[in-house]
Amino acid sequence: MKENIRIKNKRVSFEYFIVESLVAGIVLTGTEIKSIRQGKASLSESYCSFHGSELYVQEMHIAEYSHGTYNNHEPKRERKLLLNFRELKKLATKVKEKGFTIVPLVLFIDDNGRAKLEIGLARGKHYYDKREDLKKKDSKREIDRMTKF
């Protein structure tokens, strides 16, 4: 049974320049993975931070499982990301530089049925960069509208 769950963080491309991206495993409970398979998760306001030498994703909302009883999970708890030591060390040094942060890009289920989180090392955009993106988006929409007729 192939599932093509891909939950995207749409705000990231507007708010940040993505410098580099990695795929990380994520530690979940049973009711969390069932909710993700139903597509009931949101990455809109989530971010990643270090606690000691481990990386956690914060504010990622996974809705409570409908058939979960007292075993149900907390929707916005912090979840540990699984990366190699070398990757964690590289990310930690980059984040200590001014202007870099780690943001979740896409939450998906891989071929083995495991939940994976694509994270990106990002640099924040300035106001004028955001205006430029909006102009490009509007002009692309106009061109598409003209070519339909």
Secondary structure, DSSP 8 states (H G I E B T S, - for coil): -----EEE-TTHHHHEEEEEEEEEEE---HHHHHHHHTT-EE-TT-EEEEETTEEEEES-EE---TT--TT---TT--EEEE--HHHHHHHHHHHHSTTEEEEEEEEEE-TTS-EEEEEEEEEE--HHHHHHHHHHHHHHHHHHHHHH-
